[in-house]
Amino acid sequence: MLLPRRGLRTLPSLCLYILVLVWVVACEPEGTPTPLPAPEESRWSLVPSSVKELVGPLLTRTRERWQWFWGPGALQGFVQTYYDDHLRDLGPRAQAWLTSSRDRLLNTAQGLCPRLLCGDKDQD
């Protein structure tokens, strides 16, 4: 590794930094760290339980009221209505669109083709 011009002046600092880093890692105690002591009981430690007591019944009531929406009847009705409105005649519509697209493409291609290469349309 080539050091820049200032590298010779910074080399002692770099060595000192590496030595300190090795010392910190070596002095670290092995094993699991001791857990922190439990915090004292305060008003703020009661907030999660209070919120859970207030919100729990509200969520339960909301879930019970919307249970019909998640049932199979509502979803089946939606799928049936969507099929009737959008997908029932999809096959014939797709076939008609493909035919019209093909005809438009052929007409455009023949319009761009010079008469010497493609011949006259009247001869076909």
PEZIPE-V411136 format. One record per run of one state. SS is the DSSP state (2 for helix, 1 for strand, 0 for the rest). FROM is the first residue (numbers start at 1). TO is the last residue. If there is no record, write none. Layout:
BEGIN
SS_FROM_TO / SS_FROM_TO
END
This chain:
BEGIN
0_1_6 / 2_7_27 / 0_28_43 / 2_44_65 / 0_66_66 / 2_67_70 / 0_71_71 / 2_72_87 / 0_88_89 / 2_90_112 / 0_113_114 / 2_115_118 / 0_119_124
END
